Amino acid sequence: MFTGLSAFPLTPTGEAGIDERGFRKLVERLAAAGVDSIGALGSTGGYAYLTREERSRAARIAVDAAGDVPVMVGIGALRTSDVLALAEDAQNAGASAVLLAPVSYQQLTDDEVFGLYEDVTAGLSVPLCVYDNPGTTHFRFSDELHGRIASLPNVGAVKIPGIPEDQAPARVAAFRNALPAGVALGVSGDQFAAGGLNAGADVWFSVIGGLLPEECLAITRAARHDAARAVELSQRMTPLWKLFGRYGSLRVTSAAAEHLGLIGSPNLPRPLRGLPAEARQEVADVLEALEVRA
């Protein structure tokens, strides 16, 4: 479940609900490309903006469209009772794993976050991936807390923020020491993925992998035997990484998917809005330079 490339697609959503046809198309593309797993309803998938019913439906579509490719489903929510309900929905949909970030409005303490994972893992029948994403949750895990949570039953992986290439070997090694044996270590932050994989991370949880799976699979596979080639392939995508930094990965991916004709518009739930025309043209120019085709 937690190796190679885990691709996180958009969940195209308007005020009328999820574009089910568009979402299915995105997931089918990933399965056809041969990604190692699919992460439905992650941050790129807009889980925090969807109702329970929409999330349950999206989980079922993802599992069905993915075929034999395992699907991990995001279950983050403000209240533990809601997380438990979403976990049940994900398992009933056939998810192979669940992804949980400590979503909050009031700042959470370490004990509250540990309690969340303790409550949720107790009733799971599939592995859980701990989602460490301080950019959206504003909660920062210590290595000690990660180790405590990873020792709970059914924890299968930890998804950590991106690590600059020069820091990745030491950080990955230190993190390994904090985790129990058998718990996978995954990196995110697409521009840093090659360095993290080269340093020994097990899996790349990728935003752009949900739209450009072939390019991301090439980086992931190169990291297994040719570290320099993995970095070279990642550096080729630097113009895209710069757009992520300027406009946010979700909005850039939304505009890119539209440009490639994979989804319609609007595809982000309000109050989110797509990029303005000038920025969309930047996205289109970068895709053309990279010779990306749908």
C-alpha angles and dihedrals in degrees: 000000000000106000137094119358122356106190121207114204129198119256099221106219136176131177089275090059138260120348092233095184092051093046092050090050092053093050093046090054090055093049091048091051091056102242114175095236141349125232109209121190098014122141089286086050091059095233095161091062098051132088122240090255092052091048093049091050092047091051092053093047092049094050092046095046094045094062109187095356111104116243127212115200127206115235103175119142139147098256126052091225090059092047090053091051091049091049089054091049092049093050092047088052090057100256115171092210142357131230121215131187122182096251113193148166096186110051108263125225124225090254091052092051092047089049091052093055092041091055095045100044092050092073103034127117094187132054121274126219116209108227111213104189111147091171090073105020097039088217120123120206120214118218088246092056091046089054093050093049094044089056091062118103117273096017104137105167147004122223110207132186120266119285123211110250096246091053098041101089094053094040095048091048092050091047091050088056090054095052128074117249112273097032109116123228117221131186130211133180098094097221089058098043099098092055092048093049091046088052091057107270112155101221142016113223098203135195096189090040085072089064106022103035098159093056092047094045088055090056093045094050094044090055089063094065112359115044094178092054091051090054091046092053091047093049089054086065094052093115088059092047088052091054089051089055093047102043107012127264095257095056093042092050090048091053092045093052090050092048090052090052094241097122137016132237138299096033103154122080116243134289083039114083134192124252120283119255096265093052091045089056089053089054091048092049092051092049091050091049090051089048092234116172131181 
